[in-house]
Amino acid sequence: MATTNTVNETVIVKFVINEKGNPPGKLADGELHFTDGVLAGLKLIGFGVWERRSGGGRNVTFPARQYSVNGERRAFALLRPIGDIAAQYCIRDFILDAYAEFEAGAAES
């Protein structure tokens, strides 16, 4: 299990690299570890970093809970914007930047 950390003032992004390649396209699992404020000492798990199927970059999936309605599988997002949907882009970009930083460090090794 390979891990890496990227530090912000109040958040550490930690990755667990998908070394087995299953499911296909999944690069890593991500966690946010909070170091300051009311969330200090807690972590938010369930992020995934994926290679886009079209090959044009990376994507991040957010933590979700699956459930069934009349036999149909659905997902309930656990991290939701309060108002502006663009609020998710900040955390998505933060995770993608952290992963790119990790890849650059791994390439130098």
Buried (B, 14 or more C-beta within 10 A) or exposed (E): EEEBEBEEEEBBBBBBBBEEEEEEBBBBBBBBBBBEEEBEEEEBEBBBBBBEEEEEEBBBBBBEEEEEEEEEEEEEEEBEEEEEEEEBEEBBEBBBEBBEEBBEEEEEE
